[in-house]
C-alpha cells in the first residue's frame, strides 16, 4: 500500500518540477506524509520546499505540535514558518470557530506564499477528506452545484493527495517509521467534520464501500453543472477579490436557478454557504430602493442603483478624523486627503456622512440620490467639515485646495 501512495503522489508532484512549494504542515499524519515524501524527492523534482505551522490556539497541546514541526523541518533542512491566529479566531464572532480558523489560516498562508515568493501552497487533503466533505456539504445545506468536492487546484492552492486514501497514508507512515502528532480536537464531536467522520462514515462503510462510487459520480456531475452555470453567469460579475460587485441589470435577467448559482459561487469566497442564505438573499432583492442585508462572517449584501455588492461590514462603518492646524496631509488605511491654501492653517473634521447632514441647505442624502450614487459609495464618501459646516464632499463638490487619493487615483 505504501508503494501505491508513492506512485500516485509522485505522478502528481511531477507537474510541479522546478517550483518553490510551501506545505501547510500540522504535524498530523497526512501533512507529515506529504512533506516527508516531497522532501525525499526534492532533488529528483528540483523543488524548494518550505513548511508552515499555523497555531489556532484551540487546545493545550498546540505548543507540542509546533515544537514537533519545527524540529522535523530543522532536521531535514526545510524552511520553517509559524503563525499564531488564536486572537483572530477569538475576536471573530461571525461564523463559528471552524469557519474563522479556516479563514485566518488561509489568509496567513497565502500572505506568506506571496511574501516569500513561493509558487504554490500544498495542502494534504486526501480522497477520504473529499468523501467527508460531500457529507459535510449535505449536512450544512449546500446546493447541487456546490457538492463537487475539494478542488485539486484553486489558483495557487494545490491538493496533490486527493487520489490517496487514509489507508495509503497510514501505510506510508508505518513503512517509514514516522510518528505524527495527534490533534485531540479530531475526536471532539462538537465539530461537524468529526461527527461526520466518527459517526456517519463508519456506518456507511459497514454497509459496504459502494457509496464511494456514488459520491464521486455526484461530485463529477456537480462539477459539470458548475462549469455550465459558470459560463452562463460570469458576464454578470464585475469584480471579485476583497469584496464582490455584480451588475444588477444583468443579474436580474438571469434565470432563477442561475441567480442561485451566482450568489452561491460569490458567497462561497467569503463564508460557508447554505441554501437558506441564498433563498433569504433572493427574497431580499425586491423593489428598486437601496438596502442591505446582513450575511455570515461579518459580510453584507447591498442592492443599489446599478450594482449588487457583497462586502465586509467594516467597509461602511462610521469614521471621523481630525486634521490638525498646519497639517497639509491626512492619511488613513483607505484614502489620503491633501489640503492647501487657507485650509492648511485650519483644524478640520474629516468623516463620512451622518443622519441629517446638509450641504448648502439641501439634505446630503437627497444630493447623493439625485446623482444616483450607490449606497456603498454614499457611506464611504469623505466629508470635510469646518466648525460644524460641511465645506467639501467627495464626488459632489470641487475645490482646488482639497484633493483626495484613493487606489492611487487623485481627484478634488
N, C-alpha and C positions, 0 to 999 in steps of 0.2 A: 504493500500500500504506500510506503514512503517513496518508492520509485515512481509511482503514478503521480504523487504530489510533485516530485521534482520534474518529471517530464512535462506535465501540464503547465506548471509555473514557468519553467524555462522558456517554453514556446511563447508564453505571454510576455515575458521580460525582453525577449529578443526585439520586440517592437520599440524598445526604449534604449537601444545601444547608443553610447556616446552622449548620454544625458546626465544631468545633475538631479538626483532623486532625493526628496525629503519623505521620510516614512513617519506616519503618525504612530508612535510607539508607546503602548501602555504597559508593556512587560507581560501581558497575557499571552496565552499560547498562540493565538492567531497572528498577532503582530510580531511576536518573537520568531515564529517560523518564517514569516515573510522577510524580516530584516536579516535573520541568520542566513537564509538561502541567497538573498540578494548580495550580502557581503561576501559570501563564498564564491559567487560568480562575477564579482565586480571586475576582475581582470579580463575575464573572457568577454564580458559585455561592455567593458570600457566605460563604466559608470562611476560617478562620485556619489557616495551615499551619506546622508545625514539623517538624524532621528530626533523627534521632538516629543517629550512627555508633557502632557497638559494635566496639571493638578486641579481637579474640580473641587477639592475640599469637602467631599461628601461623606468621608469616613475617616476613622482614626489611623488607618494604615497607609495613607497616601505617601507619607514620607518614606516608608519602607519601599514602596514601588518606585519612587523617584530615585532612591539610592541604588536600587537594583538596575534600573535602566541606565543610569549614569555609569555604573561600574561595568555593565556589559559593553557599552559603547567605548569607554576608555580602554578596556581590554582588547577590543577588536579594532581600535583606531578609527572609530566612526564619529563624525562631528555630532555633538550632542547639544540640544537646546531644551529649555523648560519654561513653562509659563504657569502662573497660579491665577485661576479665574474664579476662585471661590467668592470673592467680594462681588464680582459682576453677577454671579448666579444668585447670591443672597439679595442683591438690590433689585433684581428683575422680578417683578410681581405679575407679569402679564401672561405667561404661557405655561407655568409649571416648571419644575426642576429639570425634567428631561429636555424640554424644549429650549430652556435657557442654556443648559450645558452644551447642547449641540450648537446653538447659535454662536456662543462665545468661543467654543473650541475651534470651529472652522474659521471664525474671524481672526483669531491669533495665528492659526496655522497658515492661512493664506497671506496674512501680512508678513510672516516670516519667509514664506515662499518667495515673495517679491523682493523683500529687503535683502535677502541673501542670494538672490539670483538663481534659485532652483528652477528647473524646468517643469517638474511635476510633483504633486503631492500624492503619495501612495497610501491608501488605507487597506486594512486587512479584512474587509468584508468577504465572507465566503458564500458558497452555494447554500449552506444551511441558514445563514443570515438572511439570504434572499427569500427563502421559503417562509421564514418567520415574518419578514416584512410584509408579505402578502396578507397574512392573517392580522397583522397589526393594522394594516390599511383597512381591512374589512371591519375590524373592531372599532376603529375611530370614525367610521362612516364616510370613507372616501368615495370617489366616483369611479365608473367603469374605465375611464381613460387615464386614471392615475394609479392603477394597480399593476403597472408594468414592471415593478420591482426596482431594485437598486441599479442605477445606471453604471455601466462599466467605465464610461468616460464622461465627465462633466466639466468642460473647459480644461483646467489644469489638474483636476482631481481624477485619479486613476484607481480603479479597484481590480487589480490583476488576479485575484483569487476567487472570482465568482463561479468558476467551474471546479472549485476544490471543496470537498466536503469536510465536515468536522472529523470524520474518521481518518481521512488522509492527513489532516493536520496532526492529529494525535499520534499517528504512525511515524511521522517525520520527527516530532518532538521526542518520542521514545527512542527511536533509532539513533538520534544524535545526542542522547543523554542531556537534553536541555531541561531545565527546571524553571518554568514560568512562575510568575506571581499569580495570585488568585484574588480577584476583586470580589469581596464579600457581598457587595450590592447586587451581584449577579444572581444571588439566591433570594433577594428580597422581592416578594411578590406584590409589593405596593407599586412597582413599576410595571407598566403594561407589557413591555417586551418579556419580562421574566414570567409573567402569568401565562403568556402565550408559550414560552419556551418550556416551562416546567409542568404546566397543567394540560394545555391543549395538544401540543405537538406529540408528546408521548402516547396519548390516547389514539391519535391518528395512525401512528406507526404500529401500534398494537393491532390495528385493523388491516395493516399491510401498507407497503410503501407506494402503492399505485397512485395515491393522491398527489405525489410529487409531479408526475407527468401532467396531471390535470392543472395543477398550479402553474407549471411552466408554460403550458399551452395558453392558459388565460392571460398570463403576463405578456406573451408574444402577441396575442390578439389585441390586448390593451395597447401595446406599443404601436401596432399598425393603426389603431384608431387615433392615437395621439399624433402620429405623423400626419394622418389625413386632416385632422382638425387644425393642426399647426398651419398647414398650407392654406386652410380656409379662413383663418383668423389673424394671421401675422400682420396683415396690412393695417389692422386697426390699432396696433401698438406703436406709439410714438417714441417711447423711451422706457427702458427698464435698467436700473442699476441700484442706486441707493433708495430710490423711490420709483414709481411707475406712472406713466401717463398714457391713457387710452383715448383715442379720438372718439368723442361721444357720438357724433353723427354716424360714423362707420360702425360703431358698436351696436347702436340701435337698429341698424339694418341687418344685423346677423340673425340667423335662426335662433330660437330659444336654446337649443342644445349647443350651438356654437358659442353663445354667450356664457353658458355654464362652463364650457371647456376653457374659454379665455380667462374667466375670473379664477378658475381653479389653477390654471397654469401660472398666472401672475401672483396670486396669493401664496402659492407654494414656495415662492422665492423668499418670502418673509416670515411665514409661520406654517404650522401643520394645518392642512385644510380639512374641513368636514363638509358634508352635504348640507348640513343645517346652515353653516356660514354662507355658502353660496346662495341658497334659497332666500335667506334673510336679505342678502345684498341685492338680489334681483328684485325682490319686493320693494326694496328701498328706492329703486330707480323709477320714480313716478313724478309726473309734473315737470315743469321747466325751471323751477326755482333752485337756487344753490343751497346745498345742505350736506351734512356729514353724518357718517355712521361709524361708531367705534368697532374695531376689529381686534383680534388677539395680538399678543406681543407688543402692545402699545402702538399699534397702527390704526389708521383711519382710512376710510374711503370717502371721497368727495365727488359730488356731482355739481358741475357748474355750467357756464355758458357753452363752452366748446369741448371741454375735457372731463374725463373721469380720472381722478388721481388716487393712488394708494401711497401713503407716506407715513413716517413715524410722527406721532402727536407732537413731539418736541419742536418740530419744524414750524409750528404755528402758535407756539406758546408766547405769552407776553414777554417783551423785553424793554428795558429802559437803561440808557447810559447817560452820563453827564460829560459833556465836552467842557473842559475847564478853560478859564481865561488864559490866553496866549498859546493854547494848543491849536495846531493847524490840522492835525490828523487824529481821527478816532478809528481804531482798528478792532474788529471783532472776528470771531471764527467764520462768520457768514459774509461780511462785507467790510470795506474800508470807505470812510467818508472824509473828504478833504474840504477845508474851509480856507477862504482867502478874504482880502479886503477887511471891512469892519467886523466881519464875523470872527476873525481871529482873536479879537480883543473882548469877546463876549463869552459868558457861560451859557451854554445851550443844552437843552434836553433832546436826546436822540432816542426815539422809541417807535413802536408800532401803534396801530390805531386803538382807540378806546371808545366805548359806547358814548354817543353824544358829541363826538368830535365835529368841529365845523371849520370850514375854510372860506373866509370872506362871507360869513353869514349863511353859507349853504352847508347842509349836512354832508360830511365827507362820504358817508355811506351812499348817498344819492349820486354823488360825483363819480364814485367807483362804478356804480351800476350803470350810469349813463354811458360810461366808456366801455361797458361790457368787460370789465376786468374780472378775471377768475377769482373765486373766493379765496383760493390759496394765495394768489398774488396780493389780494387786498390785505390779508392778515400779515403778510410779510413785508409789505411796503414800509419803507423807512420814512418817518416823520421827524422834522426838526421844529422844535418849539422854543420860542423866546419869551420869557416872562408870561407863560400861560397862553401865548398866541402862536398858532401854527403858521410858520413862515415858509415852509417848503415840504412838499410831499413827492416821494419818488414816483416817477411816471405820470405825474399830474402837473406839477409846476416846473418852470425853468428858472435857473438862477446861475449866472456865470461864476458866482463866488462859492457855490456848493456843488461838489462833484462826488458821486458815489461809484465805487468799483465793485462789481460782482462778477465772479468767474472770469476775472481778467478783462472785463469789458467796462469801460468808464462812460458815464453819462451824467448830465447835470440837470 
